[in-house]
Structures are given as C-alpha cells and as structure tokens.
C-alpha cells in the first residue's frame, strides 16, 4: 500500500507536534501506523496481519513524505538534519568531490 495523499497532513501534524519523529524514521512510521490503525497498539496479531497483507503504509513512502515536507518547510527539520548538513563539506572533501582535476 502506497501512502495516500491525505497522509501528508498526518505526517506533517506528527512532525509539528513531536520532535523525535523529525529525527527517527522508525518512530515516525510507528506513529503513522498507530494513528491509522489504533488497534495495533494492543494487538500484535492484528499488526502482523496488516503487515503480511501489505495494508500498512510503506515505510519508504512515509519517509519520502517526511523528506519532502522537511525540504518545503525548514521548521519541520530535526537536529539530525542540521548536524548532517553542517558536516556536508567535510564529507565532500573526504569523498574527493572538491578536488580539482586538470585535463592534460
């Protein structure tokens, strides 16, 4: 099951209200699933069946939505985003992206 467009509001609301969800994709996915299927919080067999039947929104779709929302709305970014981007130049240098090469 791909995540329907109306989940955009759900993901955005979670990101707004919960700092941990901005930095932890597993937590964000669980939160989306628990809001969508409240019974899973108390019934592991129900969760198992939803998972097996492919009825849960895919983690990849939820995290893609998070990335898109964080790109569009910087206020939804977590501390990990800032940390990763502050080290971006160091990683580029380590990978050799900033090395100037000359052709003959």
Contact map, one row per residue, 1 for C-alpha under 8 A:
11100000000000000000000000000000000000000000000000000111110000000000000000000000000000000000000000000000
11110000000000000000000000000000000000000000000000000000110010000000000000000000000000000000000000000000
11111010000000000000000000000000000000000000000000000000110011000000000000000000000000000000000000000000
01111111000000000000000000000000000000000000000000000000000000000000000000000000000000000000000000000000
00111111000000000000000000000000000000000000000000000000000000000000000000000000000000000000000000000000
00011111110000000000000000000000000000000000000000000000000000000000000000000000000000000000000000000000
00111111111000000000000000000000000000000000000000000000000000000000000000000000000000000000000000000000
00011111111100000000000000000000000000000000000000000000000000001000000000000000000000000000000000000000
00000111111110000000000000000000000000000000000000000000000000000000000000000000000000000000000000000000
00000111111111000000000000000001000000000000000000000000000000000000000000000000000000000000000000000000
00000011111111100000000000010001000000000000000000000000000001001100000000000000000000000000000000000000
00000001111111110000000000000000000000000000000000000000000000000100100000010000000000000000000000000000
00000000111111111000000000000000000000000000000000000000000000000000000000000000000000000000000000000000
00000000011111111100100000010011000000000000000000000000000000000000000000000000000000000000000000000000
00000000001111111110110000000000000000000000000000000000000000000000000000010000000000000000000000000000
00000000000111111110000000000000000000000000000000000000000000000000000000010000000000000000000000000000
00000000000011111110000000000000000000000000000000000000000000000000000000000000000000000000000000000000
00000000000001111111110000000000000000000000000000000000000000000000000000000000000000000000000000000000
00000000000000111111111000000000000000000000000000000000000000000000000000000100000000000000000000000000
00000000000000000111111100110000000000000000000000000000000000000000000000000100000000000000000000000000
00000000000001100111111110110000000000000000000000000000000000000000000000000000000000000000000000000000
00000000000000100111111110010000000000000000000000000000000000000100000000011110000000000000000000000000
00000000000000000011111110000000000000000000000000000000000000000000000000001111100000000000000000000000
00000000000000000001111111110000000000000000000000000000000000000000000000000000000000000000000000000000
00000000000000000000111111111000000000000000000000000000000000100000000000000000000000000000000000000000
00000000000000000000000111111100000000000000000000000000000000000000000000000000000000000000000000000000
00000000000000000001100111111110000000000000000000000000000000000000000000000000000000000000000000000000
00000000001001000001110111111111000000000000000000000000000001000000000000000000000000000000000000000000
00000000000000000000000011111111100000000000000000000000001001100000000000000000000000000000000000000000
00000000000000000000000001111111110000000000000000000000000000000000000000000000000000000000000000000000
00000000000001000000000000111111111000000000000000000000000000000000000000000000000000000000000000000000
00000000011001000000000000011111111100000000000000000000000000000000000000000000000000000000000000000000
00000000000000000000000000001111111111010000000000000001100000000000000000000000000000000000000000000000
00000000000000000000000000000111111111111000000000000000000000000000000000000000000000000000000000000000
00000000000000000000000000000011111111000000000000000000000000000000000000000000000000000000000000000000
00000000000000000000000000000001111111000000000000000000000000000000000000000000000000000000000000000000
00000000000000000000000000000000111111110000000000000000000000000000000000000000000000000000000000000000
00000000000000000000000000000000111111111000000000000000000000000000000000000000000000000000000000000000
00000000000000000000000000000000010011111110010000000000000000000000000000000000000000000000000000000000
00000000000000000000000000000000110011111111011000000000000000000000000000000000000000000000000000000000
00000000000000000000000000000000010001111111000000000000000000000000000000000000000000000000000000000000
00000000000000000000000000000000000000111111000000000000000000000000000000000000000000000000000000000000
00000000000000000000000000000000000000111111111000000000000000000000000000000000000000000000000000000000
00000000000000000000000000000000000000011111111100000000000000000000000000000000000000000000000000000000
00000000000000000000000000000000000000000011111110000000000000000000000000000000000000000000000000000000
00000000000000000000000000000000000000110011111111000000000000000000000000000000000000000000000000000000
00000000000000000000000000000000000000010011111111100000000000000000000000000000000000000000000000000000
00000000000000000000000000000000000000000001111111110000000000000000000000000000000000000000000000000000
00000000000000000000000000000000000000000000111111111000000000000000000000000000000000000000000000000000
00000000000000000000000000000000000000000000011111111111000000000000000000000000000000000000000000000000
00000000000000000000000000000000000000000000001111111111000000000000000000000000000000000000000000000000
00000000000000000000000000000000000000000000000111111110000000000000000000000000000000000000000000000000
00000000000000000000000000000000000000000000000011111110000000000000000000000000000000000000000000000000
10000000000000000000000000000000000000000000000001111111100000000000000000000000000000000000000000000000
10000000000000000000000000000000000000000000000001111111100000000000000000000000000000000000000000000000
10000000000000000000000000000000100000000000000001100111110000000000000000000000000000000000000000000000
11100000000000000000000000000000100000000000000000000111111011000000000000000000000000000000000000000000
11100000000000000000000000000000000000000000000000000001111111000000000000000000000000000000000000000000
00000000000000000000000000001000000000000000000000000000111111100000000000000000000000000000000000000000
00000000000000000000000000000000000000000000000000000000011111110000000000000000000000000000000000000000
01100000000000000000000000000000000000000000000000000000111111111000000000000000000000000000000000000000
00100000001000000000000000011000000000000000000000000000111111111100000000000000000000000000000000000000
00000000000000000000000010001000000000000000000000000000001111111110000000000000000000000000000000000000
00000000000000000000000000000000000000000000000000000000000111111111000000000000000000000000000000000000
00000001001000000000000000000000000000000000000000000000000011111111100000000000000000000000000000000000
00000000001100000000010000000000000000000000000000000000000001111111110000000000000000000000000000000000
00000000000000000000000000000000000000000000000000000000000000111111111000000000000000000000000000000000
00000000000000000000000000000000000000000000000000000000000000011111111100000000000000000000000000000000
00000000000100000000000000000000000000000000000000000000000000001111111110010000000000000000000000000000
00000000000000000000000000000000000000000000000000000000000000000111111111111000000000000000000000000000
00000000000000000000000000000000000000000000000000000000000000000011111111000000000000000000000000000000
00000000000000000000000000000000000000000000000000000000000000000001111111000000000000000000000000000000
00000000000000000000000000000000000000000000000000000000000000000000111111111000000000000000000000000000
00000000000000000000000000000000000000000000000000000000000000000000011111111000000000000000000000000000
00000000000000000000000000000000000000000000000000000000000000000000010011111000000000000000000000000000
00000000000100110000010000000000000000000000000000000000000000000000110011111100000000000000000000000000
00000000000000000000011000000000000000000000000000000000000000000000010011111110110000000000000000000000
00000000000000000011011000000000000000000000000000000000000000000000000000011111110000000000000000000000
00000000000000000000011000000000000000000000000000000000000000000000000000001111111000000000000000000000
00000000000000000000001000000000000000000000000000000000000000000000000000000111111100000000000000000000
00000000000000000000001000000000000000000000000000000000000000000000000000001111111110000000000000000000
00000000000000000000000000000000000000000000000000000000000000000000000000001111111111000000000000000000
00000000000000000000000000000000000000000000000000000000000000000000000000000011111111100000000000000000
00000000000000000000000000000000000000000000000000000000000000000000000000000001111111110000000000000000
00000000000000000000000000000000000000000000000000000000000000000000000000000000111111110000000000000000
00000000000000000000000000000000000000000000000000000000000000000000000000000000011111111000000000000000
00000000000000000000000000000000000000000000000000000000000000000000000000000000001111111110000000000000
00000000000000000000000000000000000000000000000000000000000000000000000000000000000111111111000000000000
00000000000000000000000000000000000000000000000000000000000000000000000000000000000001111111100000000000
00000000000000000000000000000000000000000000000000000000000000000000000000000000000000111111110000000000
00000000000000000000000000000000000000000000000000000000000000000000000000000000000000111111111000000000
00000000000000000000000000000000000000000000000000000000000000000000000000000000000000011111111111000000
00000000000000000000000000000000000000000000000000000000000000000000000000000000000000001111111111100000
00000000000000000000000000000000000000000000000000000000000000000000000000000000000000000111111110000000
00000000000000000000000000000000000000000000000000000000000000000000000000000000000000000011111110000000
00000000000000000000000000000000000000000000000000000000000000000000000000000000000000000001111111100000
00000000000000000000000000000000000000000000000000000000000000000000000000000000000000000001111111100000
00000000000000000000000000000000000000000000000000000000000000000000000000000000000000000001100111110000
00000000000000000000000000000000000000000000000000000000000000000000000000000000000000000000100111111000
00000000000000000000000000000000000000000000000000000000000000000000000000000000000000000000000001111100
00000000000000000000000000000000000000000000000000000000000000000000000000000000000000000000000000111110
00000000000000000000000000000000000000000000000000000000000000000000000000000000000000000000000000011111
00000000000000000000000000000000000000000000000000000000000000000000000000000000000000000000000000001111
00000000000000000000000000000000000000000000000000000000000000000000000000000000000000000000000000000111
